[in-house]
Amino acid sequence: MPDLSAFPITARWLAKYPDRLQLYSLPTPNGVKVSIMLEEIGLPYEVHLVDFNKDDQKTPEFLSLNPNGKIPAIIDPNGPGGKTLPLFESGAILIYLAEKTGKLMPQDPAGRYETIQWLMFQMSAVGPMFGQLGFFQRFAGKDYEDKRPRDRYVAESKRLLDVLNRRLADRAWIMGDAFTIADVATFPWIRNLIGFYEAGDLVGITDFPQVTRALQAFAARPAVVRGLDIPKRPK
Ligand SMILES: N[C@@H](CCC(=O)N[C@@H](CS)C(=O)NCC(=O)O)C(=O)O
């Protein structure tokens, strides 16, 4: 049985199954990327709720795993070379899990880099821009009188949706017929933009029919349905 006691996070979130991958998360657009991925690839894991209402992500135990204080983060007791691997940043975790299992990533080197390219597009553009738009549309920023910051993020989000819409015009998924980690990273953010942020009208989502078509297909995948609800939110 692996000994995870060298990781202070396991003192606050006890591992019942230390031989399984440990996931520390909450069902946010970044968090569900990893739960969806784990459901898709069928790797056994144990999930721990990081409750933002209790500022769990700011505790010394959580910061010992991710000094950036953000979910998701993992500890894999069966990491490279048989050693335990701690990892944070959802994009890095998706690449790691794809390569560990040989799933949701093309095998050929060019296809692999192209998938990583679209994953980076999500990590560097879609996530941060939609996140800012969410702040100005749904949270404290909605009361700001000056609408120029909001409008800037609306314009940039529309531009990004157009890039995706064109990419999907002749493809089922971002990489073609194969569902990959680029899709796992991207569609939770589109779903969140329309759903939780209630910004569908603001960005004119009906102008991006390829994006909404792929989003529907994404939301219908059984592993996605499961992953979107892991871990369960506190009542
Ligand atoms: N680039 C990071 C971003 C992670 C991130 O922003 N997570 C948010 C939830 S979606 C979070 O933990 N927020 C808590 C906080 O800021 O206190 C990743 O993709 O893993």
The ligand as an SDF file (V2000), in Angstrom:
LIG
                    3D

 20 19  0  0  0  0  0  0  0  0999 V2000
   -5.0660   27.5080  -14.6190 N   0  0  0  0  0  0  0  0  0  0  0  0
   -5.6740   26.8010  -13.5200 C   0  0  0  0  0  0  0  0  0  0  0  0
   -6.8780   27.5810  -13.0530 C   0  0  0  0  0  0  0  0  0  0  0  0
   -7.5760   26.9100  -11.9000 C   0  0  0  0  0  0  0  0  0  0  0  0
   -8.6710   27.7860  -11.3220 C   0  0  0  0  0  0  0  0  0  0  0  0
   -8.7740   28.9970  -11.6300 O   0  0  0  0  0  0  0  0  0  0  0  0
   -9.4890   27.1860  -10.4590 N   0  0  0  0  0  0  0  0  0  0  0  0
  -10.5270   27.9440   -9.7950 C   0  0  0  0  0  0  0  0  0  0  0  0
  -11.8650   27.2120   -9.9300 C   0  0  0  0  0  0  0  0  0  0  0  0
  -12.3830   27.1100  -11.6220 S   0  0  0  0  0  0  0  0  0  0  0  0
  -10.2030   28.0480   -8.3230 C   0  0  0  0  0  0  0  0  0  0  0  0
   -9.6600   27.1190   -7.7410 O   0  0  0  0  0  0  0  0  0  0  0  0
  -10.5420   29.1680   -7.6720 N   0  0  0  0  0  0  0  0  0  0  0  0
  -10.3900   29.3200   -6.2550 C   0  0  0  0  0  0  0  0  0  0  0  0
   -9.8240   30.6440   -5.8660 C   0  0  0  0  0  0  0  0  0  0  0  0
   -9.4210   31.4150   -6.7490 O   0  0  0  0  0  0  0  0  0  0  0  0
   -9.7800   30.9260   -4.6570 O   0  0  0  0  0  0  0  0  0  0  0  0
   -6.0930   25.3930  -13.9930 C   0  0  0  0  0  0  0  0  0  0  0  0
   -6.5170   25.2800  -15.1430 O   0  0  0  0  0  0  0  0  0  0  0  0
   -5.9730   24.4330  -13.2150 O   0  0  0  0  0  0  0  0  0  0  0  0
  1  2  1  0
  2  3  1  0
  2 18  1  0
  3  4  1  0
  4  5  1  0
  5  6  2  0
  5  7  1  0
  7  8  1  0
  8  9  1  0
  8 11  1  0
  9 10  1  0
 11 12  2  0
 11 13  1  0
 13 14  1  0
 14 15  1  0
 15 16  2  0
 15 17  1  0
 18 19  2  0
 18 20  1  0
M  END
$$$$
